[in-house]
Amino acid sequence: MNAKNTDFGTFAQDVMLGLNSKPKTLPSKYFYDAKGDKLFQDIMALPEYYLTRKEYEILEGQHKEILARILAQQQPFNLVELGAGDGLKTKILLRFLIKNKIQFSYYPVDFSGSVLEELEQGLAEELPELEVIPIQSTYRDSLKAQIWENGRPNLILFLGANLGNFGVEEAINIVDHLRVGTKKGDQVLLGFDLKKNPQTILDAYHDSQGVTREFNLNLLDRINRELGGDFDRESFVHWPSYDPVSGECRSHLVSKKSQLVTIDALSQTFEFEAYECIFTEISKKYSFSEISALASSGGFQVIENFTDSEGYFSDVLWEKS
Ligand code: AVI
């Protein structure tokens, strides 16, 4: 994930809307300011947070098989990455393609201009032969605009379990944007965190060092910093819960007492009852049948599930029928 250049008005509006909702909510996209980005880097290195390591293992061990189908077309193609971030995992694919002198162009899409600049600079140093065309945009807008479309086959990467941070309806909507943004024969590689022992999942969002707690509380700090809020972070508890039926891991901030919180930029005071919750994030875990249903909803066929040795995570290759 990566820092979003948040528009002050949009942030204020979303906070206003979320804290006036019942139950109260705050959108998880606001986790990612400079401090949140750093905390997320720390999360990825936590022993309990298996997701990043598992996906790395898949790409490291199976990148040839993942790329075999697009390479079998024996023509130049476009590699598009939605939510490129630091490109750490993607570099496994990029290095392999460059080493094997494959003709392709890389289109990293990210909302943050600074993230794209850093990525472009890093790639220019490490892989100077690589053609990089950065796109500063949201997932959905980039799929509407499809500036990469030039008749070549496209392989679209949507890695890192990012789709899991959307609720069911929204995930279907994003897959629908993928449908509109691709042509027959185009491929999509999506990262899904799989349903597994509920305790393993819960531990990943309730780590023993309290980094995920800090990440969640940073939302309140950010409101204090940017919107003149007076949240007392110590009076909120970080509380993730996992429902093995829906596969939804949901994070909350629970108010330990009845309290008032004023946000200057909104000219509003919000009332919290004791133990009232703010819902902050969904991280959905999928079964293979749910993944297949999602693929079908967008007119995609599942080509192969590339899974790590423990069956924790899967990068799933879809093709547009
Ligand atoms: C970015 N995203 C896939 C992470 C996840 O696992 O849902 C964000 C995260 N939230 C808490 N820990 C990590």
Residues whose N, C-alpha, C, O or C-beta is under 5 A from the ligand:
A	BS01	AVI	M1 I43 G160 A161 N162 I282 S283
